[in-house]
Amino acid sequence: MSGGPLSHLKVLDLSRVLAGPWATQFFGDLGAQVLKIERPGQGDDTRSWGPPWFKDGAMSAYFSCANRNKQSLAVDFTHAEGAARIIELASEADVVIENFKKGALAKYGLDYPSLKAVKPDLVYCSITGFGQTGPYAERAGYDALIQGMGGLMSITGEAGGEPMKVGVAVVDLFTGMYAASGILAALAHRDRTGEGQHIDVALFDVQAAMLANQAANYLATGRAPKRLGNAHPSICPYQAFAAADGHLILAVGNDDQFAKFCRIAGHPDLADQAEFATNPARVANRERLVGLLAEIFLLHPRAWWVEKLEAAGVPCGPINDLAELFADPQLLSRGMVLEQDGLRMVGNPLKFSATPLPAPASPPALGEHDGSGGWLDQAGE
């Protein structure tokens, strides 16, 4: 493919499932040429993760979410001929991304030290569950496992309820984006110095990093945060409420917004009460305040609340299902729903003024580009 801010790059993708493919799709979206290496006959595990399916059962929807803008080569690198072909491709690549268990590629000559000898300025990124070092380095890691071990499930779910995982594989997705960011940093270093390097990215590390304010709260106090359902540990009211006909989210960020909310709700006196006048007071008296607001929200339908509160500058919005989301005029106006070859896809959220992203190419069939012989030219021909 051509165009895009990264059209000068060649990325050799030895990854599968989600974290690695999410990173390489990011590079493909931005114009890089991405060669996805897959096992002959089976391919990426997610090709069979259906239903639902696209193209009359030829491709799972799951596979399509992370593999557009790539070419697929079916190569068995467990045999010498296949490994030699991967080494040849790596000799022309800027980036290699892999997510095999620690040390698994060394016996094929596809680990970083081996490929560095062939391409000294290569940027090589390894994605694993627990990293290349430490007591868990040999263990396999999966998103749900890491959400549990990494603390996320302990703070997700209703207060007093069982731990819950997030509805999408957020650790894999965050790891993919951390990997992409790290690779871009390593490429900037390479461009200044001519030196390549190895990047070690672990799902477990990423999960700890993405705990953000919850991790900071624990490190500041030594107290592990608890599950609060849809509430926020440091802001109130900042959660979901049931209106007369559906749910919405109220996101009051300061005392002025709370006072505006109270006026619209018909209870301006609440903002003047000492127990609710400031955010720290509201957090301390969360249970009583939320109980009062829950009754008030039931007095009007969701659309009434959204219209009145938004007009007053109080952040709120409906809790949409995916049908409502992908019919939303804001999302559609931003070009976030794409279609190519009859396949509907979520667009890339980055908007470049000087280097707009090229039109997407639909995810490849297994081995679709075997006849190309390797890297295509910069025009994508």
SULHU-V57723 format. One line per field, one symbol per residue. phi: phi as a letter, one per 20 degrees, with the letter a starting at -180 (. if undefined). Layout:
BEGIN
phi = ???
END
This chain:
BEGIN
phi = .cnnfdfedddedddbmcgfgffffgffgeofeddeecfgndmggfgdebfecdllnfbffggffccflcdddeceefdgfffffffffffdeecccbcefgmfeffdmdffgffffecgefecdddcfcnecnfdgeefccgfgfgffenfffddpfgnefgceffcfffgfffgfffffffffffffffedmdeadddddgfffgffeflffffffffdmdffdfcmeedfccbebaeceefcrdbddcfdbffffffgffffncffgfefgfcfcfgffffdggffffffgfffffcfgfffffffffemdfaafeeefffgedffffffemecdcblmdecefffedeeecgffffdfgefgmgdgffnqfeffemd
END
